[in-house]
Amino acid sequence: MGAFLTNKLALVGTAITAIVLVAVIAGPWLSPYSPTDADFLALPVAAHLAHPFGTDSFGRDVLTRILYGARVSLAVSGIGVLMAALAGSAAGLVSAYKAAGPPPR
């Protein structure tokens, strides 16, 4: 743990990851816009205070859509990692059992 705390790049990476996770989790409370409602009065608008990332061709806020989309992406990747960990652990247990043979009697 001491080596991690003295590594500046590791701390910066951890901070960036934490900021992204908090933004994605708190996305519905951070954005006043709906990710699906079209605002035809705000058709492609460049970035400004009301829409920090601008709007798309249907007038939807891009930042809101990124925050909502990131939630789905993180959930899918988390499930994929969990499935890979379970499959890898099962394969490792089976191969260790086969390599060592049955326990002595």
C-alpha positions as CSV (number, residue, x, y, z in Angstrom):
1,M,0.0,0.0,0.0
2,G,2.9,2.4,0.7
3,A,4.2,2.0,-2.8
4,F,0.8,2.9,-4.2
5,L,0.5,6.0,-2.1
6,T,3.9,7.3,-3.2
7,N,3.2,6.7,-6.9
8,K,1.9,10.0,-8.3
9,L,0.5,8.5,-11.5
10,A,-1.4,5.9,-9.6
11,L,-3.0,8.5,-7.4
12,V,-3.9,10.7,-10.4
13,G,-5.4,7.7,-12.2
14,T,-7.4,6.7,-9.1
15,A,-8.7,10.3,-8.7
16,I,-9.8,10.5,-12.3
17,T,-11.5,7.1,-12.1
18,A,-13.3,8.2,-8.9
19,I,-14.5,11.5,-10.4
20,V,-15.8,9.6,-13.5
21,L,-17.6,7.0,-11.3
22,V,-19.2,9.7,-9.1
23,A,-20.3,11.7,-12.2
24,V,-21.8,8.6,-13.8
25,I,-23.6,7.5,-10.7
26,A,-24.9,10.9,-9.8
27,G,-25.7,11.8,-13.5
28,P,-29.5,11.9,-13.1
29,W,-29.1,14.3,-10.2
30,L,-26.5,16.5,-11.9
31,S,-28.2,17.2,-15.2
32,P,-31.5,19.1,-15.4
33,Y,-32.2,17.6,-18.9
34,S,-33.8,14.3,-20.0
35,P,-31.6,12.1,-22.2
36,T,-34.5,11.4,-24.5
37,D,-36.5,14.6,-24.7
38,A,-35.9,16.6,-27.9
39,D,-35.8,20.4,-27.7
40,F,-36.2,21.6,-31.3
41,L,-35.5,25.1,-30.2
42,A,-32.0,24.1,-29.3
43,L,-31.0,22.3,-32.4
44,P,-27.2,21.8,-32.8
45,V,-26.0,24.3,-30.4
46,A,-22.3,24.7,-29.5
47,A,-21.1,24.4,-26.0
48,H,-22.2,27.1,-23.6
49,L,-23.3,27.4,-19.9
50,A,-26.8,25.8,-20.4
51,H,-25.4,22.9,-22.5
52,P,-21.7,22.4,-21.5
53,F,-21.1,19.8,-24.3
54,G,-23.7,21.4,-26.7
55,T,-26.7,19.6,-28.2
56,D,-27.1,17.0,-31.0
57,S,-29.1,17.3,-34.1
58,F,-32.4,16.7,-32.2
59,G,-31.7,19.3,-29.5
60,R,-30.8,16.7,-26.8
61,D,-28.1,17.6,-24.3
62,V,-24.9,15.8,-25.1
63,L,-23.5,15.8,-21.5
64,T,-26.7,14.2,-20.2
65,R,-26.7,11.5,-22.9
66,I,-23.0,10.7,-22.1
67,L,-23.7,10.4,-18.4
68,Y,-26.6,8.1,-19.0
69,G,-24.8,6.1,-21.6
70,A,-21.8,5.6,-19.4
71,R,-24.0,4.0,-16.8
72,V,-24.9,1.3,-19.3
73,S,-21.3,0.9,-20.5
74,L,-20.0,0.5,-17.0
75,A,-22.7,-2.0,-16.0
76,V,-22.0,-4.1,-19.1
77,S,-18.3,-4.0,-18.6
78,G,-18.7,-4.8,-14.9
79,I,-20.8,-7.9,-15.7
80,G,-18.3,-9.0,-18.3
81,V,-15.4,-8.7,-15.8
82,L,-17.5,-10.6,-13.2
83,M,-18.3,-13.4,-15.6
84,A,-14.6,-13.7,-16.7
85,A,-13.5,-13.8,-13.1
86,L,-16.0,-16.6,-12.3
87,A,-15.1,-18.6,-15.4
88,G,-11.3,-18.1,-14.8
89,S,-11.6,-19.1,-11.1
90,A,-13.6,-22.2,-12.0
91,A,-11.0,-23.2,-14.7
92,G,-8.2,-22.6,-12.3
93,L,-9.8,-24.7,-9.6
94,V,-10.4,-27.6,-12.0
95,S,-6.9,-27.5,-13.5
96,A,-5.3,-27.3,-10.0
97,Y,-7.4,-30.3,-8.9
98,K,-6.4,-32.3,-12.0
99,A,-2.7,-31.4,-11.7
100,A,-2.6,-32.3,-8.0
101,G,-4.8,-35.4,-8.3
102,P,-7.3,-36.5,-5.7
103,P,-6.4,-35.9,-2.0
104,P,-4.7,-38.8,-0.2
105,R,-6.8,-41.2,1.9
